[in-house]
């Protein structure tokens, strides 16, 4: 059997407060149930000890996402990492990422995370402008963000990423360039840029419906999409995925696993898991499942024996769609040879006519083994992905 590493995702749904644009499975809580939640995480993790889908498979990466995982103490994070290493093979070179809020930065805390196994940290900075930070509901300042990055690096975590949100209400192109300039001036290795989307059920959705949010003109957002890779390239950051850039080849190992359809195990409230089923090297189907989303319900269910909320099976057709959809997000695009290896037939059998149409429109280009989006295609990527359904 071919050894296939898997990635481990740990969801920590707690926040000190919920941002008005956020539609993730997160909950503002005045008192973090750290002991109870970590106990539930370890108990759920142990339920996969004898699972045939994960036995004898090494962990490629661990990612603590949220929410605000940095609300957990370094000791709690270390307990989870250590336990994962006891249950599965965890190499010394495995990437271990912690998402963190840059408010109230403390070097000693970052040192604690490093000593407990964290070797990559991702700060939710979003902006360096005080007015935009206030609008986005963030509880940190630009100075906090700069200090947090500097302290993390000084604490020995040299692989640091930050997130920037653009297309914020009333944001100008010059203001975006200011955020980018502030970001690349920091000792970071990775940068993610996300366009603000107004999701139903969020406070921003209600404000927009009442006419209280004034989004930037569409032409400005299009220009922002052009400017971001231009300005970041000038600062030495290479785009390797639609929203992600790296300096010195520090691509996110964990997120890259998602984009190429590799297996991952999700632990925690509302976490998702995915495991492909093979016949030789062919992907014939995949199992996908999730846990209960509410933390109290999740912990109760884990204690009773299983937190499974739902499960589904994806057939080969669904897998080939995801392979193209996720692969086209990457700058290197989709490998035609890999498609044939995984699905047992040339890509053209399923998508040849569509690829030809997209090429004629200037949205996709072929070069050697790769099929990739052009700059024009990236700007319209969401609508292009829908055509593969």
C-alpha positions as CSV (number, residue, x, y, z in Angstrom):
1,X,0.0,0.0,0.0
2,X,1.3,3.5,-0.9
3,X,2.0,5.5,2.3
4,X,-0.2,8.6,2.2
5,X,0.4,11.2,4.9
6,X,-2.7,13.1,6.2
7,X,-3.2,16.6,7.7
8,X,-4.7,17.3,11.1
9,X,-7.0,20.3,11.6
10,X,-8.0,21.3,15.1
11,X,-11.0,23.7,15.4
12,X,-11.1,26.1,18.3
13,X,-14.4,28.0,17.9
14,X,-14.0,30.5,20.7
15,X,-13.3,34.3,20.4
16,X,-13.2,37.1,22.8
17,X,-15.8,38.7,20.5
18,X,-17.2,37.9,17.1
19,X,-16.3,40.2,14.1
20,X,-19.3,41.6,12.2
21,X,-18.2,40.1,8.9
22,X,-17.5,36.6,10.2
23,X,-19.8,33.6,9.3
24,X,-17.4,30.9,10.5
25,X,-18.4,28.5,13.3
26,X,-17.2,30.8,16.1
27,X,-18.7,31.9,19.4
28,X,-17.8,34.9,21.6
29,X,-17.4,33.6,25.2
30,X,-16.4,35.5,28.4
31,X,-14.9,32.4,29.9
32,X,-13.0,29.9,27.8
33,X,-13.7,26.2,28.8
34,X,-10.1,25.3,28.1
35,X,-9.8,22.2,30.2
36,X,-13.1,20.7,29.1
37,X,-12.6,21.5,25.4
38,X,-9.1,20.2,25.3
39,X,-10.2,17.0,27.0
40,X,-12.9,16.6,24.3
41,X,-10.4,17.2,21.5
42,X,-8.1,14.5,22.9
43,X,-10.9,12.1,23.4
44,X,-12.2,12.6,19.9
45,X,-8.7,12.3,18.5
46,X,-8.2,9.0,20.4
47,X,-11.3,7.6,18.7
48,X,-9.3,7.5,15.4
49,X,-6.4,5.5,17.0
50,X,-7.8,2.2,15.5
51,X,-9.5,3.7,12.5
52,X,-8.3,1.8,9.4
53,X,-8.3,5.1,7.4
54,X,-5.5,6.5,9.6
55,X,-3.6,3.6,11.1
56,X,0.2,3.8,10.4
57,X,-0.2,7.0,8.4
58,X,2.1,9.9,9.3
59,X,0.8,13.4,10.0
60,X,2.0,15.9,7.4
61,X,0.8,19.1,9.2
62,X,-1.3,20.3,12.1
63,X,-3.4,23.5,11.9
64,X,-5.1,25.1,14.8
65,X,-7.9,27.2,13.3
66,X,-10.8,29.1,14.6
67,X,-12.1,31.2,16.2
68,X,-9.0,32.3,18.1
69,X,-6.9,29.3,18.9
70,X,-4.4,31.5,20.6
71,X,-6.9,31.9,23.5
72,X,-5.7,28.4,24.5
73,X,-2.6,28.4,26.7
74,X,0.7,27.1,25.3
75,X,0.4,24.1,27.6
76,X,-3.0,23.2,26.2
77,X,-1.8,23.5,22.6
78,X,1.3,21.4,23.6
79,X,-0.9,18.7,25.1
80,X,-2.9,18.3,21.9
81,X,0.3,18.2,19.7
82,X,1.9,15.7,22.0
83,X,-1.1,13.5,22.1
84,X,-1.4,13.5,18.3
85,X,2.2,12.4,18.2
86,X,1.5,9.5,20.5
87,X,-1.4,8.3,18.4
88,X,0.1,8.8,15.0
89,X,3.5,9.4,13.5
90,X,4.4,13.1,13.7
91,X,7.7,13.9,12.0
92,X,10.1,16.5,13.4
93,X,9.6,18.4,10.1
94,X,5.8,18.5,10.3
95,X,4.3,22.0,9.9
96,X,2.4,23.1,13.0
97,X,0.4,26.3,12.5
98,X,-1.5,28.3,15.1
99,X,-3.9,31.1,14.1
100,X,-3.6,34.0,16.5
101,X,-5.1,37.4,17.3
102,X,-2.4,40.0,17.4
103,X,-4.0,42.0,20.3
104,X,-2.0,42.2,23.5
105,X,1.1,40.5,22.0
106,X,3.4,38.8,24.5
107,X,6.8,37.3,23.6
108,X,6.7,34.9,26.5
109,X,3.5,33.4,25.2
110,X,4.9,33.0,21.7
111,X,8.0,31.3,23.2
112,X,5.6,29.0,25.1
113,X,3.9,28.0,21.8
114,X,7.2,27.3,20.2
115,X,8.5,25.2,23.1
116,X,5.2,23.2,22.9
117,X,5.6,22.4,19.2
118,X,4.2,25.4,17.1
119,X,6.6,26.3,14.3
120,X,4.3,28.5,12.2
121,X,1.9,31.3,13.3
122,X,-0.8,33.1,11.3
123,X,-1.9,36.5,12.5
124,X,-5.4,37.8,11.6
125,X,-4.2,41.4,11.0
126,X,-6.7,42.4,8.3
127,X,-5.6,46.0,8.1
128,X,-3.1,48.5,9.4
129,X,-5.6,51.4,9.4
130,X,-7.3,52.3,12.6
131,X,-10.6,53.2,11.0
132,X,-10.8,50.0,9.0
133,X,-9.9,47.9,12.0
134,X,-12.7,49.5,14.0
135,X,-15.2,49.0,11.1
136,X,-14.1,45.3,11.0
137,X,-14.6,44.9,14.7
138,X,-11.0,44.0,15.4
139,X,-9.6,44.6,18.9
140,X,-6.0,45.3,18.0
141,X,-4.1,48.2,16.6
142,X,-1.6,48.5,13.8
143,X,1.1,48.8,16.4
144,X,-0.1,45.6,18.1
145,X,0.1,43.7,14.8
146,X,3.7,44.9,14.1
147,X,4.7,44.1,17.7
148,X,3.1,40.6,17.5
149,X,5.0,39.7,14.3
150,X,8.3,41.0,15.7
151,X,7.8,39.2,19.1
152,X,6.9,35.9,17.4
153,X,10.0,36.0,15.3
154,X,12.1,37.0,18.3
155,X,10.6,34.0,20.2
156,X,11.9,31.7,17.5
157,X,8.9,31.2,15.2
158,X,10.4,32.4,12.0
159,X,7.6,31.2,9.7
160,X,5.0,33.9,10.2
161,X,1.9,34.6,8.0
162,X,-0.6,37.5,8.2
163,X,-4.0,38.0,6.6
164,X,-5.2,41.1,4.9
165,X,-8.8,41.9,3.9
166,X,-9.5,44.2,1.0
167,X,-12.6,45.5,-0.7
168,X,-13.7,46.9,2.7
169,X,-16.5,49.5,2.7
170,X,-15.2,52.9,1.6
171,X,-11.7,51.6,1.1
172,X,-9.7,53.3,-1.6
173,X,-6.9,51.8,-3.8
174,X,-4.3,53.9,-2.0
175,X,-5.5,52.6,1.3
176,X,-5.1,49.0,0.1
177,X,-1.6,49.8,-1.0
178,X,-0.8,51.3,2.4
179,X,-1.9,48.0,4.0
180,X,0.2,46.0,1.6
181,X,3.2,48.2,2.2
182,X,2.9,47.9,6.0
183,X,2.6,44.1,5.7
184,X,5.7,43.5,3.5
185,X,7.8,45.8,5.8
186,X,7.4,43.2,8.5
187,X,9.6,40.0,8.8
188,X,6.9,37.7,7.5
189,X,7.2,34.7,5.1
190,X,3.6,34.5,4.0
191,X,0.7,36.7,3.2
192,X,-3.0,35.9,2.5
193,X,-5.3,38.5,0.9
194,X,-9.1,38.0,1.0
195,X,-11.8,40.1,-0.6
196,X,-14.5,41.0,1.9
197,X,-17.7,39.1,1.2
198,X,-21.0,40.0,2.9
199,X,-22.5,36.8,4.2
200,X,-26.1,36.3,5.1
201,X,-26.7,36.2,8.8
202,X,-23.8,38.5,9.8
203,X,-24.2,42.0,11.2
204,X,-22.5,43.3,8.0
205,X,-25.3,41.7,6.0
206,X,-27.9,43.6,8.0
207,X,-26.0,46.9,7.7
208,X,-25.7,46.5,4.0
209,X,-29.5,45.8,3.6
210,X,-30.2,49.0,5.6
211,X,-27.8,51.0,3.4
212,X,-25.2,51.6,6.1
213,X,-22.3,50.0,4.3
214,X,-20.9,51.5,1.2
215,X,-18.8,49.0,-0.7
216,X,-16.0,50.1,-3.1
217,X,-17.0,50.4,-6.7
218,X,-16.6,47.2,-8.7
219,X,-14.0,48.8,-10.9
220,X,-11.9,49.6,-7.8
221,X,-12.1,46.0,-6.6
222,X,-11.0,44.8,-10.0
223,X,-8.1,47.2,-9.8
224,X,-7.3,45.9,-6.3
225,X,-7.1,42.4,-7.7
226,X,-4.6,43.6,-10.2
227,X,-2.5,45.7,-7.7
228,X,-2.1,43.0,-5.0
229,X,0.1,40.6,-7.0
230,X,1.9,43.5,-8.6
231,X,2.9,45.2,-5.4
232,X,3.6,41.9,-3.6
233,X,5.8,40.7,-6.4
234,X,7.8,43.9,-6.2
235,X,8.4,43.1,-2.5
236,X,9.6,39.6,-3.3
237,X,6.4,37.7,-2.6
238,X,5.5,35.0,-5.1
239,X,1.8,34.1,-5.7
240,X,1.3,30.4,-5.5
241,X,-2.5,30.4,-5.0
242,X,-5.3,32.9,-5.8
243,X,-5.2,34.4,-2.4
244,X,-1.8,33.4,-1.1
245,X,1.7,34.6,-1.5
246,X,5.0,33.5,-0.1
247,X,8.5,34.8,0.4
248,X,11.5,32.4,0.4
249,X,9.2,29.5,-0.6
250,X,7.3,29.2,2.6
251,X,4.1,27.9,1.1
252,X,1.5,26.7,3.6
253,X,2.0,22.9,3.7
254,X,-1.4,22.4,5.4
255,X,-3.5,24.5,3.0
256,X,-1.7,23.1,0.0
257,X,-2.9,19.7,1.1
258,X,-6.5,20.8,0.6
259,X,-5.8,22.2,-2.8
260,X,-4.4,18.9,-4.2
261,X,-7.1,16.8,-2.6
262,X,-5.0,15.1,0.1
263,X,-6.7,13.6,3.1
264,X,-7.3,15.5,6.3
265,X,-8.8,14.7,9.7
266,X,-10.8,17.5,11.4
267,X,-11.1,17.5,15.2
268,X,-13.3,19.9,17.2
269,X,-16.7,21.6,17.0
270,X,-17.9,21.8,13.4
271,X,-14.6,20.4,12.0
272,X,-14.7,18.6,8.6
273,X,-12.7,15.6,7.5
274,X,-12.0,14.1,4.1
275,X,-10.5,10.7,3.1
276,X,-10.2,9.5,-0.5
277,X,-10.7,5.8,-1.3
278,X,-8.3,4.3,-3.9
279,X,-8.2,1.4,-6.3
280,X,-4.5,1.3,-6.9
281,X,-3.7,5.0,-7.6
282,X,-7.2,5.7,-8.9
283,X,-9.5,7.8,-6.7
284,X,-12.8,6.0,-6.8
285,X,-14.7,7.8,-4.0
286,X,-14.2,9.8,-0.9
287,X,-15.7,10.0,2.6
288,X,-16.5,13.4,4.0
289,X,-17.9,14.1,7.5
290,X,-18.3,16.7,10.2
291,X,-18.9,17.0,13.9
292,X,-21.6,18.9,15.7
293,X,-21.0,22.7,15.5
294,X,-22.1,24.0,18.9
295,X,-19.3,23.6,21.4
296,X,-21.5,22.4,24.3
297,X,-23.2,19.9,22.0
298,X,-19.9,18.7,20.6
299,X,-18.4,18.1,24.0
300,X,-21.5,16.3,25.2
301,X,-21.5,14.1,22.1
302,X,-17.8,13.3,22.4
303,X,-18.3,12.2,26.0
304,X,-21.2,9.9,24.9
305,X,-19.0,8.2,22.3
306,X,-19.3,10.1,19.0
307,X,-19.6,13.8,17.8
308,X,-20.4,12.8,14.2
309,X,-23.1,15.2,12.8
310,X,-23.2,14.1,9.2
311,X,-21.4,12.0,6.6
312,X,-21.4,11.9,2.8
313,X,-19.7,9.9,0.1
314,X,-18.4,11.6,-3.0
315,X,-18.3,9.7,-6.3
316,X,-15.6,9.9,-9.0
317,X,-17.4,12.7,-10.8
318,X,-17.6,14.9,-7.7
319,X,-13.9,14.2,-7.0
320,X,-12.8,15.2,-10.5
321,X,-14.7,18.5,-10.2
322,X,-13.0,19.2,-6.9
323,X,-9.6,18.3,-8.4
324,X,-10.1,20.9,-11.1
325,X,-11.8,23.5,-8.9
326,X,-9.1,23.4,-6.2
327,X,-6.2,22.8,-8.7
328,X,-7.1,25.9,-10.7
329,X,-6.7,28.0,-7.5
330,X,-3.0,27.2,-7.6
331,X,-0.7,29.3,-9.8
332,X,0.9,26.1,-11.2
333,X,-2.6,24.9,-12.1
334,X,-3.9,21.4,-12.7
335,X,-1.6,18.6,-13.8
336,X,-3.1,16.7,-16.8
337,X,-1.0,13.6,-15.9
338,X,-2.1,13.7,-12.3
339,X,-5.7,13.9,-13.4
340,X,-5.3,10.8,-15.6
341,X,-3.5,8.9,-12.8
342,X,-6.2,9.7,-10.2
343,X,-9.3,9.2,-12.4
344,X,-8.1,6.7,-15.0
345,X,-8.9,8.8,-18.1
346,X,-7.5,11.9,-19.8
347,X,-9.0,15.2,-18.5
348,X,-10.4,15.9,-22.0
349,X,-12.9,13.1,-21.7
350,X,-14.7,15.1,-19.0
351,X,-13.7,18.7,-19.5
352,X,-12.1,19.0,-22.9
353,X,-14.9,21.0,-24.5
354,X,-15.2,23.4,-21.5
355,X,-11.4,23.9,-21.3
356,X,-11.4,24.8,-25.0
357,X,-14.1,27.4,-24.5
358,X,-12.3,28.9,-21.5
359,X,-9.1,29.0,-23.6
360,X,-10.8,30.8,-26.4
361,X,-12.1,33.4,-23.9
362,X,-8.6,34.0,-22.6
363,X,-9.5,32.6,-19.1
364,X,-7.3,29.5,-19.1
365,X,-3.9,28.6,-20.6
366,X,-2.2,25.3,-21.2
367,X,1.6,25.0,-21.0
368,X,3.1,21.5,-21.0
369,X,1.4,19.4,-18.4
370,X,-0.4,22.3,-16.7
371,X,-3.8,23.9,-17.1
372,X,-3.9,27.2,-15.3
373,X,-6.0,30.4,-15.0
374,X,-4.8,33.5,-16.7
375,X,-4.9,36.9,-14.9
376,X,-8.2,37.4,-16.6
377,X,-9.4,34.1,-15.4
378,X,-8.3,34.8,-11.8
379,X,-10.4,37.9,-11.7
380,X,-13.5,35.9,-12.7
381,X,-12.5,32.7,-10.9
382,X,-15.7,32.1,-9.0
383,X,-17.9,32.1,-12.1
384,X,-15.3,29.9,-13.9
385,X,-15.3,27.3,-11.1
386,X,-19.1,27.1,-11.4
387,X,-18.9,26.0,-15.0
388,X,-17.1,22.8,-13.9
389,X,-20.1,21.7,-11.8
